[in-house]
Amino acid sequence: MQRLLAIIILILISPLLLILFLIIKLTSSGPFIFKQKRWGRDKKAFTIYKIRTMVVDAENQRSKIKDQNEADGPAFKIHNDPRYTKFGQILAHAGLDELPQLINIIKGEMAFIGPRPLPVEEARQVQKKYQTRFSVLPGLSSLWVVEGTDHLDFDRWMKLDLEYIKNKSLWYDFIIIIKTVWLLIKLIFKSFKVKSYEIQNK
């Protein structure tokens, strides 16, 4: 059912993806899709798909900016990451860069809702008490996402994943999906509003 729904959504948003493809190609050099190995259910590695929002050699530059990491634990996150392209930063802050993960859902590697998949090196450092998060399919969105990713430490993130697994149900997934859609709308509006303000004040 999730795979069928993902196919339908992918078809419906194909015009948007085409527009984003053209903008990415016109504003930066490199591929449209960024691929990265992440751990899925039962710690099985899979390739996640995202719209590329950073410069081509972003992965190689990570060691140079590790002192700017704003996350704790094994996670690596910088809200205004210097590796972002100008348009890529808008996409990332709006959450639109995650849309290609519909392909991962179609392939059976992800679900709409579940713990967000971590890059392999970060996943290997997850403490034993949080290993249950790897017992279900990772999700396009999660309880952690709708609770506010920028305001939660790594332990709280992992605890929310376990809370989701404990209470997992169709109704619970539906609630998180509704919250995700509302959050996406707010993030898109906020991202483009901020960028518009920056352009006007240059």
N, CA, C and O of each residue as an XYZ file, in Angstrom:
808
protein
N       0.827     -1.195      0.000
C       0.000      0.000      0.000
C       0.870      1.258      0.000
O       0.590      2.218     -0.717
N       1.923      1.239      0.809
C       2.812      2.395      0.869
C       3.563      2.579     -0.450
O       3.766      3.704     -0.907
N       3.964      1.482     -1.043
C       4.672      1.567     -2.325
C       3.763      2.157     -3.402
O       4.194      2.997     -4.191
N       2.512      1.719     -3.432
C       1.556      2.227     -4.412
C       1.320      3.719     -4.203
O       1.278      4.487     -5.164
N       1.166      4.123     -2.956
C       0.950      5.537     -2.633
C       2.165      6.372     -3.028
O       2.022      7.489     -3.526
N       3.368      5.823     -2.803
C       4.592      6.525     -3.161
C       4.693      6.726     -4.676
O       5.139      7.775     -5.140
N       4.278      5.718     -5.439
C       4.283      5.820     -6.903
C       3.337      6.930     -7.357
O       3.680      7.733     -8.225
N       2.146      6.966     -6.765
C       1.151      7.978     -7.127
C       1.672      9.387     -6.816
O       1.567     10.292     -7.644
N       2.234      9.560     -5.616
C       2.759     10.871     -5.219
C       3.915     11.284     -6.121
O       4.016     12.446     -6.516
N       4.789     10.332     -6.447
C       5.937     10.627     -7.311
C       5.472     11.108     -8.689
O       6.052     12.030     -9.262
N       4.435     10.480     -9.202
C       3.883     10.900    -10.496
C       3.289     12.309    -10.392
O       3.483     13.138    -11.281
N       2.574     12.567     -9.312
C       1.922     13.866     -9.130
C       2.916     15.012     -8.981
O       2.665     16.124     -9.444
N       4.055     14.734     -8.324
C       5.028     15.809     -8.088
C       6.121     15.852     -9.157
O       7.066     16.632     -9.043
N       5.999     15.020    -10.191
C       7.026     14.995    -11.234
C       7.262     16.364    -11.887
O       8.408     16.686    -12.202
N       6.213     17.186    -12.103
C       6.473     18.530    -12.645
C       7.342     19.376    -11.709
O       8.217     20.113    -12.163
N       7.091     19.263    -10.392
C       7.899     19.991     -9.419
C       9.346     19.522     -9.457
O      10.267     20.337     -9.415
N       9.549     18.209     -9.535
C      10.901     17.656     -9.591
C      11.629     18.108    -10.850
O      12.839     18.336    -10.820
N      10.903     18.240    -11.953
C      11.503     18.720    -13.195
C      11.968     20.166    -13.038
O      13.054     20.529    -13.489
N      11.149     20.975    -12.404
C      11.510     22.376    -12.160
C      12.743     22.461    -11.263
O      13.663     23.235    -11.528
N      12.750     21.658    -10.200
C      13.893     21.655     -9.271
C      15.154     21.165     -9.970
O      16.249     21.666     -9.713
N      14.995     20.180    -10.856
C      16.129     19.660    -11.630
C      16.755     20.783    -12.466
O      17.976     20.943    -12.484
N      15.932     21.537    -13.140
C      16.430     22.618    -13.992
C      17.116     23.703    -13.165
O      18.159     24.222    -13.561
N      16.533     24.043    -12.022
C      17.131     25.073    -11.166
C      18.476     24.622    -10.620
O      19.440     25.388    -10.613
N      18.541     23.361    -10.157
C      19.797     22.820     -9.627
C      20.875     22.835    -10.697
O      22.011     23.228    -10.433
N      20.526     22.412    -11.895
C      21.480     22.351    -12.999
C      21.953     23.736    -13.432
O      23.099     23.897    -13.852
N      21.073     24.739    -13.331
C      21.411     26.094    -13.756
C      22.188     26.875    -12.696
O      22.882     27.841    -13.016
N      22.069     26.456    -11.437
C      22.690     27.226    -10.346
C      23.938     26.586     -9.743
O      24.647     27.234     -8.974
N      24.218     25.327    -10.079
C      25.417     24.687     -9.534
C      25.834     23.523    -10.422
O      25.017     22.953    -11.146
N      27.099     23.182    -10.358
C      27.595     22.046    -11.146
C      27.493     20.763    -10.325
O      27.664     20.773     -9.106
N      27.213     19.673    -11.009
C      27.113     18.387    -10.327
C      25.784     17.714    -10.600
O      24.927     18.282    -11.277
N      25.600     16.505    -10.078
C      24.371     15.735    -10.318
C      23.166     16.309     -9.585
O      23.319     17.048     -8.612
N      21.993     15.977    -10.042
C      20.753     16.414     -9.393
C      20.502     15.615     -8.122
O      20.049     16.160     -7.116
N      20.799     14.317     -8.172
C      20.550     13.429     -7.036
C      21.834     13.162     -6.253
O      22.880     12.859     -6.828
N      21.732     13.279     -4.938
C      22.826     12.929     -4.032
C      22.524     11.554     -3.448
O      21.408     11.303     -2.993
N      23.510     10.667     -3.459
C      23.334      9.312     -2.947
C      24.262      9.088     -1.751
O      25.407      9.541     -1.744
N      23.756      8.393     -0.758
C      24.560      8.125      0.438
C      24.143      6.795      1.061
O      22.959      6.458      1.071
N      25.099      6.047      1.573
C      24.803      4.780      2.236
C      24.299      5.033      3.658
O      24.911      5.775      4.426
N      23.187      4.409      3.984
C      22.626      4.535      5.328
C      22.162      3.169      5.818
O      21.972      2.241      5.032
N      21.984      3.066      7.127
C      21.501      1.812      7.697
C      19.985      1.810      7.747
O      19.365      2.785      8.173
N      19.390      0.704      7.305
C      17.948      0.550      7.348
C      17.535     -0.482      8.385
O      18.187     -0.639      9.417
N      16.445     -1.184      8.100
C      15.962     -2.206      9.033
C      16.973     -3.337      9.153
O      17.567     -3.761      8.162
N      17.160     -3.815     10.365
C      18.114     -4.884     10.668
C      19.547     -4.507     10.282
O      20.369     -5.368      9.968
N      19.825     -3.200     10.314
C      21.167     -2.667     10.032
C      21.643     -2.982      8.617
O      22.844     -3.049      8.355
N      20.710     -3.171      7.729
C      21.050     -3.432      6.336
C      21.313     -2.108      5.620
O      20.458     -1.223      5.612
N      22.484     -1.978      5.025
C      22.853     -0.745      4.329
C      22.078     -0.613      3.021
O      21.885     -1.590      2.298
N      21.646      0.589      2.733
C      20.983      0.865      1.458
C      21.378      2.265      1.003
O      21.906      3.051      1.790
N      21.127      2.572     -0.250
C      21.464      3.878     -0.804
C      20.256      4.793     -0.725
O      19.211      4.508     -1.310
N      20.402      5.890     -0.001
C      19.313      6.852      0.129
C      19.453      7.901     -0.975
O      20.562      8.232     -1.395
N      18.314      8.417     -1.435
C      18.314      9.425     -2.496
C      17.811     10.764     -1.966
O      16.791     10.836     -1.281
N      18.545     11.813     -2.295
C      18.139     13.168     -1.916
C      18.460     14.102     -3.080
O      19.336     13.804     -3.892
N      17.761     15.216     -3.161
C      18.148     16.241     -4.126
C      19.436     16.876     -3.594
O      19.518     17.238     -2.420
N      20.423     17.006     -4.452
C      21.713     17.554     -4.001
C      21.549     19.021     -3.600
O      21.097     19.850     -4.390
N      21.923     19.317     -2.370
C      21.816     20.685     -1.856
C      23.180     21.298     -1.543
O      23.278     22.477     -1.203
N      24.230     20.481     -1.662
C      25.570     20.962     -1.329
C      26.506     20.858     -2.531
O      26.150     20.294     -3.566
N      27.696     21.408     -2.375
C      28.697     21.317     -3.429
C      29.074     19.850     -3.628
O      28.865     19.024     -2.739
N      29.620     19.536     -4.776
C      29.887     18.148     -5.161
C      30.774     17.404     -4.161
O      30.511     16.243     -3.848
N      31.825     18.064     -3.657
C      32.762     17.384     -2.754
C      32.446     17.647     -1.283
O      33.350     17.687     -0.449
N      31.172     17.826     -0.970
C      30.755     18.145      0.397
C      31.215     17.105      1.418
O      31.623     17.452      2.526
N      31.147     15.830      1.037
C      31.540     14.764      1.969
C      33.013     14.874      2.337
O      33.389     14.609      3.479
N      33.842     15.260      1.383
C      35.275     15.391      1.639
C      35.602     16.622      2.477
O      36.659     16.685      3.104
N      34.703     17.595      2.488
C      34.942     18.830      3.231
C      34.495     18.742      4.692
O      34.757     19.641      5.491
N      33.822     17.655      5.018
C      33.246     17.531      6.358
C      34.296     17.659      7.456
O      34.048     18.308      8.472
N      35.450     17.059      7.269
C      36.500     17.102      8.292
C      37.000     18.512      8.540
O      37.490     18.820      9.627
N      36.878     19.372      7.535
C      37.375     20.748      7.658
C      36.445     21.632      8.488
O      36.864     22.671      8.999
N      35.187     21.219      8.620
C      34.228     22.057      9.351
C      33.632     21.325     10.558
O      32.583     21.717     11.070
N      34.304     20.263     11.008
C      33.760     19.475     12.122
C      33.619     20.295     13.399
O      32.805     19.962     14.261
N      34.417     21.382     13.531
C      34.331     22.228     14.716
C      33.049     23.075     14.723
O      32.713     23.686     15.738
N      32.337     23.110     13.587
C      31.100     23.877     13.490
C      29.859     23.009     13.735
O      28.731     23.499     13.682
N      30.078     21.719     14.003
C      28.969     20.796     14.222
C      28.081     21.277     15.372
O      28.573     21.560     16.464
N      26.779     21.369     15.122
C      25.835     21.846     16.133
C      25.084     20.712     16.819
O      24.283     20.955     17.722
N      25.334     19.479     16.399
C      24.663     18.317     16.992
C      25.589     17.637     17.992
O      26.809     17.790     17.935
N      24.986     16.882     18.911
C      25.792     16.115     19.850
C      25.749     14.643     19.452
O      25.103     14.281     18.468
N      26.434     13.802     20.213
C      26.468     12.389     19.884
C      27.191     12.176     18.563
O      28.045     12.982     18.193
N      26.864     11.103     17.844
C      27.529     10.815     16.573
C      26.987     11.631     15.394
O      27.563     11.596     14.307
N      25.893     12.359     15.598
C      25.266     13.103     14.502
C      26.112     14.306     14.086
O      26.860     14.867     14.887
N      25.975     14.682     12.831
C      26.687     15.853     12.295
C      25.678     16.731     11.573
O      25.165     16.360     10.517
N      25.391     17.911     12.151
C      24.426     18.817     11.562
C      24.838     20.264     11.800
O      25.205     20.645     12.911
N      24.772     21.062     10.737
C      25.024     22.497     10.819
C      23.865     23.166     10.087
O      23.686     22.949      8.889
N      23.088     23.964     10.783
C      21.890     24.554     10.181
C      22.226     25.368      8.934
O      21.614     25.187      7.882
N      23.187     26.252      9.058
C      23.632     27.043      7.907
C      24.980     26.507      7.424
O      25.990     27.211      7.447
N      24.972     25.270      6.996
C      26.194     24.587      6.557
C      26.842     25.353      5.395
O      26.183     25.631      4.393
N      28.131     25.694      5.528
C      28.820     26.440      4.462
C      28.936     25.664      3.154
O      29.283     26.244      2.125
N      28.654     24.374      3.176
C      28.739     23.562      1.961
C      27.479     23.655      1.096
O      27.468     23.177     -0.038
N      26.425     24.267      1.627
C      25.195     24.427      0.856
C      25.426     25.304     -0.370
O      26.182     26.275     -0.321
N      24.766     24.949     -1.470
C      24.690     25.870     -2.601
C      23.600     26.887     -2.226
O      22.839     26.660     -1.285
N      23.526     27.996     -2.954
C      22.558     29.038     -2.608
C      21.123     28.525     -2.655
O      20.346     28.770     -1.732
N      20.769     27.819     -3.720
C      19.416     27.282     -3.825
C      19.260     26.029     -2.972
O      18.173     25.742     -2.471
N      20.355     25.281     -2.807
C      20.318     24.059     -2.017
C      19.934     24.318     -0.576
O      19.241     23.511      0.044
N      20.386     25.446     -0.040
C      20.052     25.785      1.346
C      18.550     25.978      1.517
O      17.982     25.571      2.531
N      17.908     26.593      0.536
C      16.458     26.779      0.578
C      15.756     25.425      0.581
O      14.840     25.191      1.368
N      16.198     24.534     -0.312
C      15.588     23.204     -0.414
C      15.740     22.422      0.893
O      14.789     21.806      1.373
N      16.946     22.457      1.458
C      17.219     21.703      2.681
C      16.394     22.225      3.852
O      15.822     21.438      4.607
N      16.329     23.532      4.006
C      15.581     24.119      5.117
C      14.077     23.934      4.948
O      13.327     23.926      5.924
N      13.642     23.784      3.682
C      12.218     23.561      3.420
C      11.864     22.079      3.468
O      10.685     21.723      3.482
N      12.878     21.212      3.492
C      12.646     19.771      3.537
C      12.325     19.157      2.186
O      11.998     17.972      2.108
N      12.414     19.947      1.119
C      12.074     19.447     -0.214
C      13.143     18.522     -0.788
O      12.874     17.773     -1.727
N      14.344     18.568     -0.235
C      15.426     17.708     -0.739
C      15.184     16.238     -0.441
O      15.849     15.371     -1.008
N      14.231     15.947      0.452
C      13.957     14.562      0.826
C      12.976     13.859     -0.121
O      12.774     12.650     -0.008
N      12.371     14.596     -1.044
C      11.329     14.028     -1.918
C      11.761     12.771     -2.690
O      10.948     11.859     -2.841
N      13.012     12.686     -3.188
C      13.408     11.473     -3.922
C      13.381     10.193     -3.089
O      13.506      9.098     -3.637
N      13.220     10.317     -1.780
C      13.147      9.115     -0.951
C      11.846      8.353     -1.160
O      11.656      7.267     -0.613
N      10.962      8.926     -1.948
C       9.777      8.178     -2.381
C      10.232      6.951     -3.171
O       9.570      5.913     -3.162
N      11.374      7.087     -3.857
C      11.940      5.954     -4.600
C      12.369      4.857     -3.629
O      12.182      3.671     -3.901
N      12.944      5.258     -2.496
C      13.341      4.285     -1.476
C      12.128      3.550     -0.916
O      12.204      2.365     -0.593
N      11.004      4.268     -0.805
C       9.768      3.631     -0.330
C       9.274      2.630     -1.363
O       8.857      1.525     -1.015
N       9.320      3.019     -2.636
C       8.894      2.126     -3.713
C       9.750      0.864     -3.741
O       9.254     -0.225     -4.029
N      11.041      1.017     -3.439
C      11.958     -0.126     -3.432
C      11.830     -0.979     -2.167
O      12.459     -2.032     -2.062
N      11.025     -0.533     -1.221
C      10.825     -1.293      0.009
C      11.916     -1.091      1.044
O      12.016     -1.864      1.998
N      12.739     -0.056      0.868
C      13.846      0.213      1.790
C      13.460      1.170      2.901
O      14.116      1.226      3.941
N      12.381      1.929      2.674
C      11.912      2.894      3.654
C      10.389      2.868      3.710
O       9.726      2.255      2.873
N       9.852      3.552      4.723
C       8.411      3.724      4.857
C       8.140      5.226      4.939
O       9.074      6.022      5.023
N       6.874      5.610      4.914
C       6.568      7.034      5.052
C       6.939      7.528      6.448
O       7.468      8.629      6.607
N       6.656      6.704      7.458
C       6.965      7.078      8.834
C       7.835      6.009      9.487
O       7.582      4.812      9.351
N       8.859      6.464     10.197
C       9.785      5.555     10.876
C      11.006      6.341     11.314
O      11.135      7.510     10.951
N      11.901      5.748     12.076
C      13.119      6.455     12.479
C      13.897      6.930     11.256
O      14.052      6.177     10.294
N      14.385      8.161     11.278
C      15.170      8.638     10.151
C      16.454      7.815     10.025
O      17.121      7.569     11.030
N      16.814      7.383      8.807
C      18.014      6.557      8.627
C      19.291      7.381      8.799
O      19.411      8.485      8.269
N      20.217      6.835      9.532
C      21.490      7.516      9.776
C      22.553      7.040      8.788
O      22.533      5.887      8.356
N      23.486      7.935      8.429
C      24.635      7.492      7.633
C      25.330      6.343      8.356
O      25.338      6.307      9.586
N      25.904      5.419      7.625
C      26.473      4.198      8.199
C      27.425      4.482      9.358
O      27.320      3.850     10.409
N      28.347      5.419      9.183
C      29.341      5.695     10.223
C      28.695      6.217     11.500
O      29.157      5.910     12.599
N      27.632      7.002     11.365
C      26.924      7.508     12.541
C      26.087      6.402     13.173
O      26.014      6.295     14.398
N      25.459      5.582     12.341
C      24.603      4.496     12.840
C      25.402      3.495     13.676
O      24.899      2.957     14.663
N      26.637      3.253     13.277
C      27.480      2.304     14.007
C      27.785      2.767     15.430
O      28.156      1.958     16.280
N      27.631      4.054     15.690
C      27.950      4.605     17.004
C      26.735      4.727     17.915
O      26.854      5.193     19.048
N      25.567      4.311     17.428
C      24.362      4.361     18.252
C      24.493      3.381     19.412
O      24.861      2.221     19.221
N      24.187      3.860     20.619
C      24.339      3.033     21.816
C      23.428      1.806     21.791
O      22.373      1.805     21.156
N      23.855      0.782     22.484
C      23.133     -0.490     22.507
C      21.691     -0.323     22.963
O      20.803     -1.020     22.470
N      21.443      0.597     23.906
C      20.084      0.764     24.445
C      19.113      1.342     23.418
O      17.900      1.328     23.628
N      19.653      1.852     22.303
C      18.794      2.418     21.262
C      18.749      1.556     19.993
O      18.209      1.986     18.974
N      19.306      0.360     20.051
C      19.406     -0.488     18.868
C      18.046     -0.913     18.311
O      17.955     -1.308     17.149
N      16.997     -0.838     19.119
C      15.664     -1.218     18.658
C      15.221     -0.372     17.474
O      14.376     -0.798     16.687
N      15.784      0.820     17.343
C      15.389      1.713     16.236
C      15.668      1.070     14.878
O      15.092      1.467     13.865
N      16.558      0.071     14.865
C      16.900     -0.603     13.613
C      16.010     -1.824     13.338
O      16.267     -2.592     12.411
N      14.970     -1.989     14.149
C      14.088     -3.158     13.985
C      12.928     -2.888     13.027
O      12.185     -3.805     12.677
N      12.773     -1.635     12.605
C      11.694     -1.272     11.680
C      12.276     -0.519     10.481
O      13.423     -0.075     10.513
N      11.484     -0.384      9.443
C      11.922      0.383      8.281
C      12.121      1.850      8.660
O      11.297      2.419      9.376
N      13.191      2.459      8.192
C      13.379      3.899      8.440
C      12.320      4.682      7.675
O      11.727      4.170      6.726
N      12.082      5.932      8.093
C      10.995      6.686      7.485
C      11.406      7.969      6.787
O      12.461      8.543      7.059
N      10.546      8.401      5.882
C      10.702      9.687      5.212
C      10.512     10.811      6.225
O      11.159     11.855      6.145
N       9.615     10.578      7.175
C       9.435     11.488      8.301
C       9.383     10.654      9.578
O       9.311      9.427      9.529
N       9.421     11.334     10.713
C       9.442     10.615     11.984
C       8.903     11.496     13.093
O       8.644     12.683     12.894
N       8.739     10.903     14.259
C       8.309     11.657     15.431
C       9.343     12.729     15.764
O       8.993     13.826     16.199
N      10.625     12.401     15.556
C      11.712     13.344     15.803
C      11.599     14.563     14.903
O      11.846     15.684     15.346
N      11.228     14.358     13.648
C      11.104     15.458     12.693
C      10.017     16.431     13.130
O      10.240     17.641     13.153
N       8.846     15.913     13.474
C       7.732     16.801     13.818
C       7.864     17.416     15.201
O       7.202     18.409     15.502
N       8.714     16.836     16.048
C       8.932     17.405     17.373
C       9.924     18.566     17.344
O      10.022     19.322     18.310
N      10.661     18.709     16.237
C      11.601     19.822     16.126
C      13.038     19.377     16.133
O      13.671     19.347     17.189
N      13.573     19.028     14.969
C      14.917     18.463     14.862
C      16.011     19.393     15.347
O      17.038     18.930     15.843
N      15.808     20.705     15.213
C      16.857     21.660     15.575
C      16.941     21.925     17.074
O      17.871     22.584     17.538
N      15.976     21.414     17.829
C      15.932     21.736     19.253
C      16.108     20.523     20.167
O      15.941     20.623     21.382
N      16.444     19.389     19.577
C      16.539     18.164     20.369
C      17.934     17.578     20.330
O      18.573     17.546     19.278
N      18.412     17.110     21.482
C      19.734     16.480     21.502
C      19.621     15.042     20.997
O      18.521     14.536     20.775
N      20.766     14.397     20.821
C      20.782     13.073     20.199
C      20.035     12.043     21.044
O      19.302     11.221     20.496
N      20.206     12.070     22.363
C      19.511     11.115     23.230
C      17.996     11.265     23.106
O      17.273     10.270     23.052
N      17.520     12.503     23.062
C      16.081     12.744     22.921
C      15.591     12.215     21.576
O      14.498     11.657     21.483
N      16.398     12.392     20.544
C      16.083     11.881     19.210
C      15.896     10.369     19.260
O      14.902      9.847     18.756
N      16.846      9.666     19.866
C      16.784      8.209     19.943
C      15.585      7.745     20.777
O      14.947      6.746     20.445
N      15.282      8.468     21.855
C      14.154      8.105     22.718
C      12.828      8.280     21.976
O      11.895      7.500     22.168
N      12.753      9.306     21.129
C      11.540      9.506     20.335
C      11.365      8.374     19.324
O      10.242      7.955     19.045
N      12.475      7.880     18.778
C      12.404      6.738     17.856
C      11.841      5.508     18.565
O      10.992      4.802     18.021
N      12.319      5.261     19.781
C      11.826      4.108     20.544
C      10.368      4.294     20.948
O       9.596      3.336     20.986
N      10.002      5.537     21.250
C       8.605      5.837     21.596
C       7.693      5.557     20.407
O       6.591      5.032     20.564
N       8.167      5.916     19.218
C       7.371      5.656     18.015
C       7.178      4.149     17.808
O       6.066      3.689     17.545
N       8.258      3.396     17.928
C       8.192      1.948     17.715
C       7.235      1.293     18.724
O       6.484      0.379     18.381
N       7.278      1.770     19.957
C       6.423      1.219     21.012
C       4.947      1.473     20.713
O       4.102      0.626     21.004
N       4.632      2.637     20.132
C       3.241      3.011     19.899
C       2.829      2.907     18.431
O       1.770      3.403     18.044
N       3.659      2.268     17.624
C       3.424      2.207     16.179
C       2.045      1.648     15.839
O       1.650      0.588     16.324
N       1.316      2.392     14.986
C       0.005      1.970     14.504
C      -0.347      2.828     13.301
O       0.292      3.851     13.053
N      -1.358      2.414     12.557
C      -1.787      3.192     11.395
C      -2.252      4.586     11.812
O      -1.963      5.574     11.137
N      -2.972      4.653     12.924
C      -3.471      5.940     13.407
C      -2.325      6.850     13.821
O      -2.331      8.046     13.528
N      -1.344      6.275     14.503
C      -0.174      7.050     14.942
C       0.590      7.572     13.728
O       1.033      8.720     13.715
N       0.743      6.731     12.715
C       1.406      7.150     11.471
C       0.636      8.286     10.806
O       1.228      9.240     10.303
N      -0.694      8.172     10.809
C      -1.532      9.195     10.182
C      -1.353     10.540     10.874
O      -1.267     11.574     10.211
N      -1.297     10.531     12.180
C      -1.108     11.773     12.938
C       0.235     12.417     12.590
O       0.315     13.630     12.393
N       1.288     11.597     12.516
C       2.622     12.122     12.196
C       2.660     12.648     10.761
O       3.321     13.651     10.489
N       1.959     11.980      9.841
C       1.901     12.443      8.450
C       1.230     13.823      8.380
O       1.724     14.713      7.689
N       0.119     14.002      9.083
C      -0.578     15.288      9.095
C       0.337     16.376      9.662
O       0.409     17.477      9.115
N       1.030     16.069     10.751
C       1.946     17.041     11.351
C       3.111     17.346     10.412
O       3.599     18.475     10.360
N       3.555     16.322      9.667
C       4.660     16.506      8.727
C       4.262     17.436      7.583
O       5.025     18.323      7.200
N       3.062     17.226      7.043
C       2.577     18.074      5.946
C       2.458     19.524      6.407
O       2.852     20.443      5.690
N       1.917     19.720      7.600
C       1.783     21.080      8.139
C       3.158     21.711      8.371
O       3.361     22.891      8.086
N       4.097     20.917      8.888
C       5.455     21.410      9.114
C       6.121     21.764      7.799
O       6.813     22.778      7.707
N       5.919     20.932      6.772
C       6.507     21.173      5.453
C       6.001     22.487      4.874
O       6.781     23.260      4.318
N       4.711     22.747      4.999
C       4.132     23.999      4.504
C       4.773     25.194      5.203
O       5.131     26.179      4.556
N       4.916     25.106      6.521
C       5.510     26.209      7.283
C       6.971     26.417      6.919
O       7.426     27.555      6.804
N       7.708     25.328      6.738
C       9.129     25.430      6.407
C       9.336     26.025      5.019
O      10.236     26.840      4.817
N       8.496     25.614      4.057
C       8.603     26.161      2.698
C       8.348     27.664      2.716
O       9.100     28.438      2.124
N       7.291     28.065      3.395
C       6.950     29.487      3.485
C       8.074     30.271      4.170
O       8.463     31.343      3.709
N       8.588     29.725      5.274
C       9.640     30.398      6.019
C      10.920     30.510      5.207
O      11.554     31.565      5.199
N      11.312     29.435      4.521
C      12.557     29.406      3.755
C      12.549     30.431      2.623
O      13.513     31.174      2.439
N      11.450     30.462      1.866
C      11.371     31.395      0.738
C      11.177     32.832      1.218
O      11.604     33.768      0.543
N      10.544     33.019      2.364
C      10.376     34.353      2.931
C      11.721     34.915      3.373
O      12.022     36.084      3.132
N      12.531     34.071      4.024
C      13.868     34.489      4.472
C      14.755     34.826      3.280
O      15.463     35.832      3.292
N      14.715     33.976      2.246
C      15.542     34.213      1.068
C      15.111     35.487      0.350
O      15.955     36.241     -0.135
N      13.823     35.730      0.281
C      13.307     36.948     -0.346
C      13.782     38.181      0.410
O      14.141     39.189     -0.197
N      13.783     38.097      1.726
C      14.240     39.209      2.569
C      15.732     39.477      2.334
O      16.156     40.630      2.255
N      16.525     38.395      2.223
C      17.966     38.550      2.004
C      18.248     39.206      0.656
O      19.141     40.046      0.549
N      17.494     38.827     -0.368
C      17.678     39.395     -1.702
C      17.330     40.886     -1.709
O      18.040     41.691     -2.311
N      16.237     41.244     -1.038
C      15.792     42.635     -1.003
C      16.748     43.540     -0.255
O      16.805     44.744     -0.510
N      17.502     42.958      0.672
C      18.391     43.776      1.496
C      19.852     43.738      1.044
O      20.736     44.227      1.748
N      20.098     43.161     -0.125
C      21.443     43.144     -0.666
C      21.753     44.487     -1.334
O      22.850     44.677     -1.858
